[in-house]
Amino acid sequence: MELDHLFLGVGDRGRCGDLLREFGLREGSGNRHEGQGTANRRFFFRNLMLEILWVEDEEEARSPLTAPMGLWERCGGEEGRSPFGIGLRVQDPEEVLPFPIWEFCPPYLGGRGCIRVGCGAGTEEPLVFCIPAGAGPYGERNASQPKAEVAGAGWVREVELRSKQGVPLSGPLEAVNGLAGFRAFRGDEDLLTLRLGPGPGTRRRCFAPALPLELRW
């Protein structure tokens, strides 16, 4: 089990992604998620993808199929709702995740498996989920995508996810906290920090409040 991608739910139909492009990050292709009601902009680092996610179709996002994902709430900017999602990957379809799950099978997957979603977490904390097993190594799946870099650094060395949630971490989030290079904790703001490259990380760029994201390199 390892990190595959991270999403930031936004309410401006992804326009805040322009801030990343203006900063100099190269942008990859975007998707429309049929049946899930969302669309995205994507920025591909060497070892994980950053996804700017928003609701494109309210009816689909609030349907009985998708509503349990809490995407409508996460992308709405409501106080107390976490805008973050943590996407995991495994290569062995038989690998058992270290937390209870339920399966989300949206139409855009075309029957190619289901997304396994961690149980026990409300929308006040990040959503933890695992993409269908056997999708292939991250580098192979996204080899054709332009790579995002800051000053030549394109490898995400550490991820810190700070949340304003007022509840203890759920089982899925505690399990993800055990991954090398990842740390989630409670703080006084919602902020995702990506530390890039091998350097000390003394340089930074914060995109808040438009986007709860900080880059360090």
N, C-alpha and C positions, 0 to 999 in steps of 0.2 A: 504494500500500500504506500503510495506516494502522492505528492501534490501534482495536479494536472493544470488547474486554472483557478482563478479567483474572480468573483464578480462583484461589482459595485452597482447597486440598484439606484437609478436616478429618475427624476421626474420631468426632465426637460427634453425628452426624446433623444437623448444622447448628444445634445449640442455641447455639453461640457467636455466631450472628448476632443473638441477643437483645441482646448488648452494644452493637451498632451502633444498634439501635432505642432502647435505653435512653439512648444518647448523644444521640439526636434525629434520626437519619437516617431518612427515609421509605423504606419497603420496597415494592418492586414485587411482581409475581406470580412464583411459582416454577414449576419444570418437573420432570417425571419423564422421564428419557431412556430410552425403550424400547429394549431390546437392548444398551444401553451399561452399564446397571446402576447409574446414578447419578441423583441428584436435586439440586436446588439451591434457594438463596434468592438473590434478586437485588436489588441497589441501583443505581439508574440515576442517574448524574450526567449533566450536560448533554451531554458528549461521549464518555463511555465507561461501561460497566457493570462493576460489581464483583460477582463471583459467588462465593458460598460453596457449595462442592461436596463431596458425600459419597457413599459407596457405599451404595446402597439394596438391591442384589441382588448378592451375592458371586458367584454362579454366572455371571451375565451379565458382570460386570466382569472375571472371570478366564477368559472364554470365548476361543476362538481368534480371534474377530472383534475383541474389545476389548482383550485382554491386551497387544498391542503398544503401546497408548497409555500403559500404566503407571499407570492411574488407581487401581488397587487399592493399589499401593505409595505413590503420592502422597497418598492420603487416609488412610493407615494410621499416619502419624506416626513411621515408622521413621527411625532415625538415618541420615543420609547420603542421604535421599530428598528431593528438592525438592517442596514442596507447591504450587508455582506453575505457572500456565499463562498464556500470552500469546496471546490471540486477535486475529488480524488480519482486515482486510476489504479487498477490491478491488471496484471497480464494473465493470471490464472483464473478462468471462469469459476473454478471450484473454491477459490479463496474465500474464507468466511471473514467478514468484517468484524472488528472487535467491539461492536455495539449493535443493538437491535435496529432493524430497518423495516421500511415498507417500500413497495415498488411503485414507481411512477412510470407509466408507459405512454408517452405522448405520441401523436401521429407522426411527427417529423422524424422519429427514429425508424419508421418504416418497418417495424417488426424486428429490428436488429437488436433485440434485448431491451432491458428497462434500466432506468436510473434507480439506484438503491439510495434511499433517503433515510438519514438518521432519525430515530424516534426520540421523543422526550424533550425536544427543544421547541420553544415558542418563537414567535417573530421578534421577540426582544433580544435574541442572540443570533449569531451567524448560522446560516443554513449549512449543514454538512451533508454531502451527497457523493456518490461514486458513479462515474460514467460506466456504460456497459463494458463488461470485461472483454478483453480480446480486441479492443479498438486499435491496438498497435502502439509501439513506443511513441512518445510525444514527438521526438525529432523526425521520425519517418512520416507521421501523419501530417506534420506541418512544415515539411521541408521546402515547399514552394512559397511559403508566406514570407514577406519581408520581415526582417528581424529588428526589434526595437533595441536601441542602445543609448547609453548616456556616456559621453566622453570615451567611447570605445568599450564600455562595460555593458555586456548584454546578458550576463549570467546572474540570476537572482540568488544571492548567497544566504540571505535570511529574510524571513517574513515575520513581522510583528502586527498583530491585529488587536487593537484597543477598542473596547466596547463600553458604552455607558450603561449596559444592562445592570439591573439591580438584583439579579438572582444568581445563585451558584452556577458554575459551568455545568452543562449537561454531559451525559456520558459520551455522546459522539464528539463533542468539542474537547473533552478531556483526552479522548483517544488520539485525536489529531495533535494535541499538544505534545504527544510523545514522539512525533516525527522530528527528525533532525532538521534544524534550521527553521523551525516554526514555533511561534509562541503566541498564544492568545491570553488576554487578561482584561480585567475590568479597569476602566480609567474614567477620566472626567470628560471624555469626548470619544466620538466614533472616528477612528483613524487607522488606515492601512499603511504601514511603512514597508517599503521594499528596499533592501540593502543590496547594492549591485557591485559585482567585481570583488577583487581580493583586497582592495584598499581599506583604509581606516574608516571610511564613511564620514569624513569631516565636512563634506559639501552636501547641501540639501536643497530641495525644492519642494515646497508644500503647495498643494492646489486647493486647500480648504479656504473658504467654506463651500465653494462651487462644487468641489469633488473631494471626498474625505480620503485623500491620498497624499503620501509623502514619499519622495524618492531620495535616497542617500547613496553617495558613491565616493 
